């Protein structure tokens, strides 16, 4: 199924909210203006599949289930099997447990759900990688992202999550059909207080670099008019594609 028909389909809005009602408000506001709603740990732990039913019931946007699996392969296999029934387009697994976990997740995925591998969180910098004990050559986020993206592709993942600073290199090396999702998006007009993101880019830079989808959270959530803000992002995507 073709997921991307128009620029707005490339926008992923993370439902980073504590409960059903606050998420519902944004599902109603943004549903016709974006491609996918991303449900992460905060909301899924609280509300479970009910929140996915809400998104599916509205019928306008797809589901990105961002649970970032990270455990022994047998446990993640079970989690993936449980997730198959939830109707998500994408589900995420961390790369840092290596090929075995990625292969197990891909093998356990069925139906339309595609597995994306999380390479290096956009909140991490070179200093954080050093502190985590990465060997010197892999303290460079780009090198680590590329290394992990290669493993993810060979393990059968449909794509990766990486920052806009790495997207073009991933696309160039791993091909245009290998999906790239980019968080850490900050339009030039956005104001995000106490921002924890490190490796950030604008929507047009991400799209020009080859990102297929961009995750835009706080810049839309903190905008006075989220619909106007999301339309501006879609326009920026359209210009970048041309
Ligand atoms: O735009 P904003 O910073 O608010 O987006 C935050 C969202 O991006 C969160 O849902 C977070 O889980 C997600 N994210 C991600 N992968 C990263 C970094 C952030 O999916 N590497």
Boltz pocket constraint, residues with backbone or C-beta under 6 A from the ligand:
constraints:
  - pocket:
      binder: B
      contacts: [[A, 14], [A, 15], [A, 16], [A, 38], [A, 40], [A, 66], [A, 120], [A, 121], [A, 122], [A, 123], [A, 161], [A, 183], [A, 184], [A, 185], [A, 197], [A, 215], [A, 216], [A, 217], [A, 218], [A, 219]]
      max_distance: 6.0
